[in-house]
Structures are given as C-alpha cells and as structure tokens.
Amino acid sequence: VSTQSTGNTGKGSEFEGAVIALIHLLATRTAKVRGLREAFYRQNLPNLMNLMATVAGFLIVIYFLGFRVDLPIKSARYRGQYSSYPIKLIYTSNIPIILQSSLVSNFYFLSQILFSKFAGNVFVILIGTLAESGYLLDQIC
C-alpha cells in the first residue's frame, strides 16, 4: 500500500505503493485528473481500486461476523419451557483456514499431475494450464 521503492515501467520511474503513488502523481502531474485516474487504474502495479476493494472486502466480512442466529430449544421434560441457543453465522477459527489451504494445495498438486500426463485433454485444460518446464512438475512425474 505504501511501499516507497520505485520501479521503472514504460512511463518512467514509479512508486510501487498505491498511496505513495497517488501523492506523487498528484504532486508531479500538471493534469490532476489524469494523475488521479492513473493512480486508480494503474495496470502492473498496485492501484487505489485494489486497495478500495480490499478494504470493502474486510468491511463486508467484519459486518457478517457480527450476525448470529438464535435457535429455539423446547424442553422435552418440562412442558412449555423454551429457550434459545445463539450460533454465530460465520464460524471463524484457524481450522477452516488450514482445511482450505490444504484443499487448494491438493487441488494444485492434482492439476499438476493431470497436466503432465494429459496436457491435451479438454477437461484438464479447463482446470488450467501450467508451464511444462517447471522444476516441481519434472519431480512429480
């Protein structure tokens, strides 16, 4: 977001961070609207639209983390006694993160094997295409 290192793109030296690039573009460009547009829609470097989408994603997740569902519970022993049991709508812990990362890594591993064996198959191409000269791909098969 605020990396101060610079990289040489086709238009000259630019800051890598989106916020620093915005400040730099607004300070150096004579056409401020063009500099603002360039800061929002840079192609090969982080831009302000990426930053705003990330912040919006975090805010949406934080909003949904506050939801909870109350399940009504009726007692089988005592007639007419009701209570509720609150359950969070989104369960957050480290176990779902670990399971998701292992699922993605297993899918990637399987796709590498399938691509090395059946590179011309239509279903394998739908999963994705990989570089055939990769070190890991040569080790797997």
GIPE-V256212 format. One record per run of one state. SS is the DSSP state (A for helix, B for strand, O for the rest). FROM is the first residue (numbers start at 1). LEN is the number of residues. If there is no record, write none. Layout:
BEGIN
((SS | FROM | LEN) (SS | FROM | LEN))
END
This chain:
BEGIN
((O | 1 | 5) (B | 6 | 4) (O | 10 | 2) (B | 12 | 4) (O | 16 | 2) (A | 18 | 11) (O | 29 | 3) (A | 32 | 9) (O | 41 | 7) (A | 48 | 18) (O | 66 | 2) (B | 68 | 7) (O | 75 | 7) (B | 82 | 7) (O | 89 | 5) (A | 94 | 24) (O | 118 | 4) (A | 122 | 6) (O | 128 | 7) (A | 135 | 6) (O | 141 | 1))
END
